Amino acid sequence: MTEPTTYRTGLGVSDADSITVLGHSLADELLGQVSFGELAYWLMAKQRPTPQQRNLFEAVLVSLADHGFTPTAIGARVTLLSAPESIQGALAAGLLGGGDRFLGVTENAARFLHDALESCDPLPEDAHGWDALATEVVSRTRAEGRFVPGLGHPVHKDGDPRTPVLFDLARRNDLFGSHLELFAAIGRTHSAVLGRELPLNGAGACGAVLADVGLPLGVARGVALLARCAGLLGHLAEELADPIANDIFMAVDRNVDYRPPME
């Protein structure tokens, strides 16, 4: 007799009388007892975060939730204008804009730091060693014609206000690991290589934090999107109550510089 096909998951299962998530009764052991951030970490890492890991993870979510009228927020609002019956479509439109220029830096920085550390054995033991490694990494990246993810910001030219706070939180929670050490060293040394001073941006700092708190690198961009989902929902709620999307549309439509192709 042919055995029935089964599909593995360690996340959740339900039957007529119960819902089980991560091996715990959702109703009896999780509801009212764990925060959403703690559960989100637990679902991705398949292990419950320590209080310190939860603190840093939730700080990342807060850090990335909103940054004003970014393309992701504008895209969500304008999509809601076009399809007011589909808030899910407006939310999805905003999330789809989370690429290498907005939000994706979090994952890019985490992978960049991880790759640099993988080729370094043993790891530096002091600030001098970290600075030497950072100088080597930045120099190699520049020689390859690539940018260092996490360096620079289009708005915060003189310093991203989130970065020092995340550094301080990591130190106070005893989670200032190798990824943050290298990221901080890049901040100290890059100007000697690049010939100009650039801020360490908050998205890059978030990537370093996520790598140090033990989450899989492959979900780092998803964490950024999870955070921004809350911000986009805020924009959509505001759009429903105090709409501006039509003003954006009309401002573009009334100021078209039409230049037909030359025949």
Order of alpha helices (4+ residues) and beta strands (2+ residues): beta-beta-beta-alpha-alpha-alpha-alpha-alpha-alpha-alpha-alpha-alpha-alpha-alpha
